[in-house]
């Protein structure tokens, strides 16, 4: 069964990150948000535990410009970042 987004609705998809073991700071879940105007946002959610709230998810998303890059790729380094290979 396929879910169809109705006109004017926003679509939010959350997936378990199956590649989390490749990086210790990787999100536990990946997020894709599609707005009614067709724009798309991607991001991640991390699992936290709080004494008051118990387990919860917190995360961030950013607009997908079609060139989704990770921060640690050499071609996408910020001017003040350095890469150290061991």
Secondary structure as GFF3:
##gff-version 3
##sequence-region A 1 86
A	DSSP	beta_strand	11	16	.	.	.	ID=ss1
A	DSSP	three_ten_helix	20	22	.	.	.	ID=ss2
A	DSSP	beta_strand	29	34	.	.	.	ID=ss3
A	DSSP	beta_strand	40	50	.	.	.	ID=ss4
A	DSSP	beta_strand	54	63	.	.	.	ID=ss5
A	DSSP	three_ten_helix	74	76	.	.	.	ID=ss6
###
